[in-house]
Amino acid sequence: MSRSKLEMNIDILKVLAQRGPLQLTHLMCQANVNCNILKGYLDFLIKQGLIEERVIEKSSVVYANTDRGTNVIKFFGELNKPLLVKEDSKFLPVPY
């Protein structure tokens, strides 16, 4: 089953949150995404201010979450929690 665009973006943000700044090839493996497809997602996430490119060692580029990206992960984590349903006695089924 393929992942939706939203799921792909969230997966990329989660990998960066868990593994720290990563080079493209490492991110590609960890997020299980094709290189060309990943580049498109990275461009989108950078434009949205969710991740940033960092140059290290003069020529090596890594990708890392921004504060906004971290907040998005927290938000989706909260949405993913199960809803607690409080039972109200007036809505319980009546025994027959």
ROVOFI-526949 format. One record per residue (C-alpha): residue number from 1; residue in three letters; y, x, z. Coordinates in Angstrom, 2 decimals. Example, Ala and Ser with C-alpha at 12.3 -4.5 7.8 and 13.67 -1.06 7.14 Angstrom:
<pts>
{1; ALA; {-4.50; 12.30; 7.80}};
{2; SER; {-1.06; 13.67; 7.14}};
</pts>
This chain:
<pts>
{1; MET; {0.00; 0.00; 0.00}};
{2; SER; {3.35; 1.45; -0.97}};
{3; ARG; {6.31; 1.66; 1.37}};
{4; SER; {9.55; -0.21; 0.76}};
{5; LYS; {12.79; 1.70; 0.25}};
{6; LEU; {13.85; 0.82; 3.78}};
{7; GLU; {10.55; 2.09; 5.20}};
{8; MET; {10.88; 5.32; 3.20}};
{9; ASN; {14.40; 5.93; 4.49}};
{10; ILE; {13.38; 5.24; 8.08}};
{11; ASP; {10.31; 7.49; 7.72}};
{12; ILE; {12.50; 10.35; 6.48}};
{13; LEU; {14.91; 9.88; 9.39}};
{14; LYS; {12.01; 9.78; 11.86}};
{15; VAL; {10.47; 12.98; 10.50}};
{16; LEU; {13.81; 14.77; 10.80}};
{17; ALA; {14.24; 13.43; 14.34}};
{18; GLN; {10.78; 14.61; 15.39}};
{19; ARG; {10.59; 17.93; 13.55}};
{20; GLY; {14.23; 19.04; 13.54}};
{21; PRO; {16.06; 20.37; 10.50}};
{22; LEU; {13.62; 20.90; 7.62}};
{23; GLN; {13.63; 22.46; 4.20}};
{24; LEU; {12.95; 20.19; 1.25}};
{25; THR; {9.31; 21.24; 0.81}};
{26; HIS; {8.50; 20.81; 4.49}};
{27; LEU; {10.20; 17.42; 4.60}};
{28; MET; {8.32; 16.42; 1.46}};
{29; CYS; {4.98; 17.17; 3.12}};
{30; GLN; {5.83; 15.64; 6.49}};
{31; ALA; {7.22; 12.41; 5.01}};
{32; ASN; {4.49; 12.28; 2.33}};
{33; VAL; {6.96; 11.80; -0.54}};
{34; ASN; {7.07; 13.21; -4.07}};
{35; CYS; {9.81; 15.85; -4.50}};
{36; ASN; {11.80; 14.01; -7.19}};
{37; ILE; {11.67; 10.74; -5.28}};
{38; LEU; {12.62; 12.49; -2.03}};
{39; LYS; {15.72; 13.98; -3.66}};
{40; GLY; {16.92; 10.48; -4.53}};
{41; TYR; {16.41; 9.29; -0.96}};
{42; LEU; {18.16; 12.36; 0.43}};
{43; ASP; {21.17; 11.77; -1.83}};
{44; PHE; {21.36; 8.18; -0.60}};
{45; LEU; {21.01; 9.15; 3.07}};
{46; ILE; {23.67; 11.87; 2.72}};
{47; LYS; {26.10; 9.42; 1.07}};
{48; GLN; {25.50; 6.99; 3.94}};
{49; GLY; {26.26; 9.71; 6.49}};
{50; LEU; {22.77; 9.50; 8.02}};
{51; ILE; {21.67; 13.06; 7.25}};
{52; GLU; {23.42; 16.28; 6.33}};
{53; GLU; {22.63; 19.43; 4.41}};
{54; ARG; {22.95; 22.66; 6.34}};
{55; VAL; {22.98; 26.11; 4.74}};
{56; ILE; {21.16; 28.73; 6.77}};
{57; GLU; {20.50; 32.37; 6.01}};
{58; LYS; {23.03; 32.35; 3.13}};
{59; SER; {20.86; 30.54; 0.61}};
{60; SER; {18.34; 28.33; 2.42}};
{61; VAL; {19.15; 24.62; 2.75}};
{62; VAL; {17.76; 22.36; 5.48}};
{63; TYR; {18.26; 18.67; 6.12}};
{64; ALA; {19.05; 17.21; 9.53}};
{65; ASN; {19.94; 13.84; 11.03}};
{66; THR; {23.53; 13.12; 11.94}};
{67; ASP; {24.45; 11.16; 15.07}};
{68; ARG; {24.66; 8.07; 12.88}};
{69; GLY; {21.13; 8.72; 11.57}};
{70; THR; {19.83; 9.03; 15.12}};
{71; ASN; {21.48; 5.73; 16.03}};
{72; VAL; {19.84; 4.02; 13.05}};
{73; ILE; {16.41; 5.21; 14.21}};
{74; LYS; {17.08; 3.86; 17.71}};
{75; PHE; {18.23; 0.54; 16.27}};
{76; PHE; {15.11; 0.12; 14.14}};
{77; GLY; {12.95; 1.20; 17.07}};
{78; GLU; {14.41; -1.66; 19.10}};
{79; LEU; {13.80; -4.12; 16.25}};
{80; ASN; {10.19; -3.01; 16.05}};
{81; LYS; {9.45; -3.83; 19.69}};
{82; PRO; {7.56; -7.06; 20.28}};
{83; LEU; {9.61; -10.01; 21.40}};
{84; LEU; {8.88; -11.24; 24.88}};
{85; VAL; {8.49; -14.99; 24.94}};
{86; LYS; {9.27; -16.77; 28.15}};
{87; GLU; {7.22; -19.88; 28.63}};
{88; ASP; {9.10; -22.96; 29.68}};
{89; SER; {7.00; -25.58; 31.45}};
{90; LYS; {8.60; -28.45; 29.53}};
{91; PHE; {7.28; -26.96; 26.28}};
{92; LEU; {3.69; -26.41; 27.41}};
{93; PRO; {1.10; -28.59; 25.72}};
{94; VAL; {0.05; -31.65; 27.63}};
{95; PRO; {-3.66; -31.69; 28.49}};
{96; TYR; {-5.56; -34.67; 27.07}};
</pts>
